[in-house]
Amino acid sequence: MAMTAGMIAMIGDVMGALEKPGQAENTIVVFTSDHGDYLGDDPRPRRHRALLGHQAKAC
């Protein structure tokens, strides 16, 4: 439940940041997930990790 609450808060931050400059109406926001509950927090070495820490890309 805490992970869901954190995700909702982060989505609110993103949407709020788009509202301030008036960009929400001109922006498509896509959310995807891959069960990213580790997000680089697991100190054990692993192969083929797609995310090494928190990453975001804008295009």
C-alpha positions in Angstrom: 0.0 0.0 0.0 2.9 2.4 0.8 4.3 1.8 -2.7 1.0 2.7 -4.3 0.7 5.9 -2.1 4.2 6.9 -3.2 3.4 6.3 -6.8 0.2 8.4 -6.6 2.2 11.2 -4.9 4.8 11.2 -7.7 2.2 11.2 -10.4 0.6 14.2 -8.7 4.0 15.9 -8.7 4.4 15.3 -12.4 0.9 16.5 -13.3 1.3 19.5 -11.0 4.5 20.5 -12.7 2.8 20.4 -16.0 -0.2 22.5 -14.8 2.0 25.4 -13.6 3.3 26.5 -17.0 0.0 25.5 -18.7 1.5 22.5 -20.5 -0.9 19.8 -19.3 -3.3 20.4 -22.2 -0.4 20.0 -24.7 1.3 17.0 -23.2 0.7 13.3 -23.4 1.9 11.5 -20.2 2.5 7.7 -20.4 3.1 5.6 -17.4 4.5 2.1 -17.7 5.6 -0.4 -15.0 7.8 -3.5 -14.8 7.2 -4.2 -11.1 10.0 -1.7 -10.4 9.8 -2.0 -6.6 13.6 -2.3 -6.3 14.5 0.8 -8.4 18.2 0.2 -7.7 17.7 -0.1 -3.9 18.9 -3.8 -3.9 22.7 -3.7 -3.3 23.2 -7.2 -4.7 24.8 -7.2 -8.1 22.5 -8.4 -10.9 22.9 -8.9 -14.6 20.7 -7.1 -17.2 19.2 -4.5 -14.9 17.3 -2.1 -16.9 17.2 0.7 -14.3 20.2 1.6 -12.3 18.8 4.2 -9.9 15.9 6.5 -10.7 15.8 7.5 -14.3 13.4 9.5 -16.5 13.5 10.5 -20.1 11.7 13.2 -21.9 11.4 13.4 -25.7 
